[in-house]
Amino acid sequence: MAPVIAALDDEADILELLKVSLHKAGYRFEGFQEAEDLFRYLEKESPSLILLDLMLPDTDGLEVCRQIRRSERLAAIPVIMLTARGDEADKVVGLELGADDYVTKPFSVKELVARIHAVLRRPGGAETGPRIVVGPLVIDLEKFEVAAAGGERVDLTATEFKILQLLASRKGRVFSRDQILDHLWGNEKAVIDRTVDVHIRNLREKLGEAASLIKNIRGVGYKLEE
C-alpha cells in the first residue's frame, strides 16, 4: 500500500494542489481544513506523515503539533510544517515541539515532495547490521526503535532517529552540521542554521542519562561515543 499523507490547511486550493501532486508522486492523501476533523481522523488512522499549516483560523498549528507529540500512539508520525511565517523563531519553536522539517509558503511542489521523500526514507548508513549498541543505547535499524538504560524504549521522531543512527554508524567520528543535514535531506536541504542543534537538544532530552553519549565539538559538530 502507498504511504498516506494527511494534511491540515484551511485553504481548499492548497489541499487540492497537494492531493493532485501527491497522488502523482505515488502517495495516498487525506486533507482537512479544521483541526477537529484531523484529530477525528487520527483517532482511527495513523498516516505515514502529516503536513501541518501553522496559520489556522480555528487553532494554532503549533498547538496541533504539540498535541500530536503528546500522544503515545501518534508521537512517532513525522510532521512537516507548512508556514507562511518568515520569523525564524516560529520555525525553531515548531522544531522544538518535534516537527521533522518545514516548508515555507509559497512552496515548490517539487521541493515539498522531495522533503516528504527524505523524511520518510528509512535510514541507511555504513553499519548494516540490524542493531547498533553504544553504551546503554540499543538502536534497532529494522524495527526503527531505540532502547536506553534498562531496555526502556525511547520514542523518537523520524528525524531524531536518523540523526542518532548517523552518529552511531561511526562511533567517535565527528559529523559537521552540514554532513548531518546532507544525511537528512540531501541536495534538498534549505533550512535554518539552528535546525540540527534543535533536533540534537530534543534528542538529548529524550535519551535521559544516555544523553551524555552525544558530544558537542565546538565549532565542528557532533559525535557519539562512550
C-alpha positions in Angstrom: 0.0 0.0 0.0 1.2 3.5 -0.8 2.0 5.7 2.2 -0.7 8.0 3.4 -0.1 11.7 3.7 -2.5 13.7 5.9 -2.6 17.5 5.6 -4.2 20.2 7.7 -4.6 23.5 5.8 -7.5 25.9 5.9 -7.1 26.8 2.2 -9.1 24.4 -0.1 -7.0 25.2 -3.1 -3.8 24.2 -1.3 -5.4 20.9 -0.3 -6.4 20.2 -3.9 -2.9 21.0 -5.1 -1.4 18.7 -2.5 -3.9 15.9 -3.4 -3.1 16.0 -7.1 0.6 16.4 -6.6 1.0 13.7 -4.0 -1.1 11.3 -6.0 1.2 11.8 -8.9 4.1 11.1 -6.6 2.6 7.8 -5.6 1.1 8.7 -2.2 -2.5 8.5 -0.9 -3.8 11.7 0.5 -6.2 12.8 3.2 -6.9 16.6 3.5 -8.6 18.5 6.4 -9.4 22.2 6.8 -10.1 22.1 10.5 -8.0 20.7 13.3 -11.0 18.9 14.9 -11.6 16.9 11.7 -7.9 15.9 11.6 -7.9 14.7 15.2 -11.2 12.8 14.5 -9.4 11.0 11.6 -6.3 10.4 13.8 -8.4 8.6 16.4 -8.8 5.8 13.9 -6.0 6.1 11.5 -2.2 6.6 11.6 -0.9 8.2 8.4 2.7 7.9 7.3 3.3 11.7 7.6 1.4 14.8 8.5 1.6 18.2 6.7 0.7 20.9 9.1 -0.1 24.5 8.3 0.8 26.8 11.2 -1.6 29.6 10.3 -5.0 28.2 11.0 -8.2 30.2 11.8 -9.6 27.8 14.5 -6.4 26.9 16.3 -2.6 27.4 16.4 -0.8 24.9 14.2 2.0 24.8 16.8 -0.6 23.6 19.4 -1.8 20.9 17.0 1.9 19.7 16.7 2.2 19.8 20.5 -0.9 17.5 20.8 0.4 15.1 18.2 3.7 14.7 20.0 2.0 14.3 23.4 0.0 11.3 22.1 1.8 7.9 22.6 0.2 6.5 19.5 0.8 9.4 17.2 4.1 10.7 18.5 6.3 8.9 16.0 4.5 10.1 13.0 6.7 12.5 11.0 5.4 16.1 10.8 6.3 18.7 8.2 5.2 22.3 8.9 3.8 24.4 6.1 4.3 28.0 7.1 3.9 31.5 5.6 5.7 32.9 8.6 9.1 34.3 7.9 10.1 34.6 11.5 12.9 32.2 12.4 11.6 32.0 16.0 8.4 30.3 14.8 10.3 27.7 12.9 12.5 27.0 15.8 9.5 26.6 18.1 8.0 24.1 15.7 11.2 22.1 15.6 11.4 22.2 19.4 7.9 20.8 19.6 9.1 17.8 17.5 8.4 18.8 13.9 10.7 17.0 11.5 11.0 19.7 8.8 9.3 22.8 7.5 8.5 24.2 4.1 7.8 27.9 3.7 4.8 29.1 1.6 4.6 29.7 -1.3 6.3 26.4 -1.8 7.5 24.4 -4.7 5.6 21.2 -5.1 8.8 19.5 -6.3 10.6 20.7 -3.2 7.8 19.5 -0.9 7.6 16.1 -2.5 11.4 15.8 -2.1 11.2 16.8 1.6 8.5 14.1 2.1 10.6 11.5 0.4 13.6 12.5 2.6 11.6 12.3 5.9 10.0 9.0 5.1 13.2 7.4 3.8 14.4 4.6 6.0 17.8 5.5 7.5 20.8 4.0 5.8 24.4 4.0 6.9 27.8 2.4 7.0 26.8 -0.1 9.7 24.4 -2.5 8.1 23.7 -4.9 11.0 20.2 -5.0 12.5 21.4 -3.3 15.7 23.9 -0.7 16.8 24.9 -0.7 20.5 26.6 2.2 22.1 26.9 2.1 25.9 23.3 1.7 27.2 21.8 2.6 23.8 20.5 -0.1 21.5 19.5 1.2 18.1 17.4 -1.3 16.1 17.6 -0.5 12.4 15.0 -3.0 11.3 12.3 -2.1 13.9 13.2 1.6 13.8 13.4 1.6 17.6 15.8 2.8 20.3 16.1 1.4 23.8 18.0 3.3 26.6 19.2 2.3 30.0 17.3 -0.7 31.4 15.8 -1.5 28.0 13.3 1.3 28.2 12.0 2.3 24.8 12.7 5.9 23.7 10.1 7.4 21.3 11.9 9.4 18.6 10.7 11.3 15.6 11.9 10.1 12.2 14.5 12.9 12.0 15.8 12.3 15.5 16.2 8.6 14.8 18.1 9.4 11.6 20.5 11.7 13.4 21.2 9.2 16.1 21.7 6.4 13.6 24.2 8.5 11.6 26.2 9.4 14.7 26.1 5.7 15.9 27.2 4.4 12.4 30.7 5.9 13.0 31.2 5.9 16.7 33.7 8.5 17.7 33.7 10.3 14.4 32.7 14.0 14.4 29.9 14.9 11.9 29.5 18.5 10.9 26.1 20.2 10.8 26.3 20.2 7.0 27.0 16.5 7.0 24.0 15.8 9.2 21.8 18.0 7.0 23.0 16.1 3.9 22.1 12.8 5.6 18.6 14.1 6.4 17.7 16.0 3.2 20.5 15.6 0.7 20.5 18.3 -2.0 17.1 19.5 -1.0 18.2 21.0 2.3 17.2 24.6 2.7 16.9 25.0 6.4 18.0 27.5 9.1 21.3 27.1 10.8 19.8 26.1 14.2 17.8 23.1 12.8 20.4 20.5 13.7 21.0 22.0 17.2 17.3 22.0 18.0 16.9 18.3 17.0 20.0 17.4 19.0 18.6 19.1 22.0 15.3 17.3 21.7 17.2 14.0 21.2 19.3 14.5 24.3 16.2 15.3 26.4 14.6 12.0 25.3 17.7 9.9 25.9 17.9 10.8 29.6 21.2 9.6 31.2 22.4 8.4 27.8 22.3 12.0 26.5 25.9 12.4 27.6 27.0 10.0 24.8 26.3 12.8 22.3 29.3 15.1 22.4 29.3 18.7 21.0 32.6 19.5 19.4 32.6 23.3 19.5 32.8 24.9 16.1 32.8 21.5 14.3 29.7 19.4 15.0 28.6 16.3 17.0 29.8 12.8 17.7 28.5 9.7 19.6 30.9 7.9 21.9 31.0 6.1 25.3 
